[in-house]
Amino acid sequence: MNPRLGSLHTYPFEKLGTLLSGAVAPAQLPPIPLSIGEPQHEPPPFLLEALRQGVSRLGAYPATAGTLELRSSAARWLERRFTLRPGSVDPVSMVLPVNGTREALFALVQAAVDTSQAPLVITPNPFYQIYEGAALLAGATPYYLNATADTKFVPDLDSIPQAVLDRTQVLFLCSPGNPTGAVLHEHFLARALDLAERHDFILAADECYAEIYPDEAAPPPSLLEVAQDTGRDRFQRCIVFHSLSKRSSVPGLRSGFVAGDPELMRKFLLYRTYQGGAMSPMVQMASSVAWDDDAHVRVNRQLYREKFDRVLPILSPVLDVQRPEGAFYLWVDIEGDDERFTRELFTAQNVTVLPGSYLGRATEAGNPGAGRVRMSLTATVADCATAATRIRDFIKGR
Ligand SMILES: Cc1ncc(COP(=O)(O)O)c(C=O)c1O
């Protein structure tokens, strides 16, 4: 077997399982998981109906490139959601469907990395673990770029040594960020584009939380719009990742798309043809109608808003918590050992959170996740409020 498999790190949820094994939660309190970022809201009925209708299309092999119908819906959505010029996203050369962004984030790195060049892949730290696993399995070395409270949870691009930039082949960005909720704004994205151009690497922007944000008047920007605004009309060196999992609360559908530089897309399509990453025809049909509709996403956003409205006043007397700029996590400084906090909270209150150190890696400046926990507000509004009350009681009783 591939010896690189041995370099993969244990997945955070496996570590959590080990941490909590043998711990006994109070049986009289129903469990409330705030550990996993799995959207629990009802998906829109029209999406489920389109899925049912799509069953009739199962008699044909789907093309890896996807239907024009789906790619056009995705391109129209990009132009509508971000400030992109109408007609500037060509569905044929700039968009590809993927079976959720997870597999696509992984696959891109396998297709992109040239191992003859001592490659580096830069990932924000803390991060979504797929970035690191993708780099390791492709034969690249991950470079961890810390995003801490000192930099408002934005990775510090200017701290990257020149020698690292010269060896970099892919730089991952995640905005809004998991787990921090930080949004990467225009000036940051413009700087990243300059660096990518100067050092000739790919910018892989994971924007799968782009539709989850608190202020209807201030949606997070995309790397693509900054590329266009700075004269990079063919989105040179850029690839963005979008997903229906969070947008339409259908993590089980496994549907997303990537978009960007047509040169990258052409080679990525070649790779995917062999990998066998075609999307089921019924999923393509349902996805197309989902990308065409924005009303259900506003409803979804409102539900997350309500949860933060309920949870923040309960937690703020005992924890330093702020509403994030995007996504549905609280990335909380618990001023102590995050594993111990997680285990004791579970034992006392049957609420599960994720230790922050599992989402980061140790660097010279330490593990930026240590001393923090991630709370995912994906349960119902009532359950999130109950969980917050239990966490408050737990902290007060310590
Ligand atoms: C930052 C980030 N990227 C990508 C994904 C994968 O999402 P999906 O494969 O459902 O599109 C997740 C899922 O939790 C995530 O948190």
Ligand as a Chemical Component Dictionary entry (heavy atoms), coordinates in Angstrom:
data_LIG
# 
_chem_comp.id                   LIG 
_chem_comp.type                 NON-POLYMER 
_chem_comp.pdbx_formal_charge   0 
_chem_comp.three_letter_code    LIG 
# 
loop_
_chem_comp_atom.comp_id 
_chem_comp_atom.atom_id 
_chem_comp_atom.alt_atom_id 
_chem_comp_atom.type_symbol 
_chem_comp_atom.charge 
_chem_comp_atom.model_Cartn_x 
_chem_comp_atom.model_Cartn_y 
_chem_comp_atom.model_Cartn_z 
_chem_comp_atom.pdbx_ordinal 
LIG C1 C1 C 0 -14.385 24.132 5.565 1  
LIG C2 C2 C 0 -15.119 23.003 4.959 2  
LIG N1 N1 N 0 -14.880 22.709 3.679 3  
LIG C3 C3 C 0 -15.515 21.693 3.081 4  
LIG C4 C4 C 0 -16.428 20.911 3.755 5  
LIG C5 C5 C 0 -17.062 19.759 3.036 6  
LIG O1 O1 O 0 -18.380 20.008 2.718 7  
LIG P1 P1 P 0 -19.138 19.182 1.604 8  
LIG O2 O2 O 0 -18.240 18.064 1.163 9  
LIG O3 O3 O 0 -20.366 18.698 2.256 10 
LIG O4 O4 O 0 -19.398 20.142 0.490 11 
LIG C6 C6 C 0 -16.709 21.173 5.086 12 
LIG C7 C7 C 0 -17.673 20.341 5.823 13 
LIG O5 O5 O 0 -17.898 20.420 6.985 14 
LIG C8 C8 C 0 -16.044 22.257 5.708 15 
LIG O6 O6 O 0 -16.268 22.572 6.984 16 
# 
loop_
_chem_comp_bond.comp_id 
_chem_comp_bond.atom_id_1 
_chem_comp_bond.atom_id_2 
_chem_comp_bond.value_order 
_chem_comp_bond.pdbx_ordinal 
LIG C1 C2 SING 1  
LIG C2 N1 SING 2  
LIG C2 C8 DOUB 3  
LIG N1 C3 DOUB 4  
LIG C3 C4 SING 5  
LIG C4 C5 SING 6  
LIG C4 C6 DOUB 7  
LIG C5 O1 SING 8  
LIG O1 P1 SING 9  
LIG P1 O2 DOUB 10 
LIG P1 O3 SING 11 
LIG P1 O4 SING 12 
LIG C6 C7 SING 13 
LIG C6 C8 SING 14 
LIG C7 O5 DOUB 15 
LIG C8 O6 SING 16 
# 
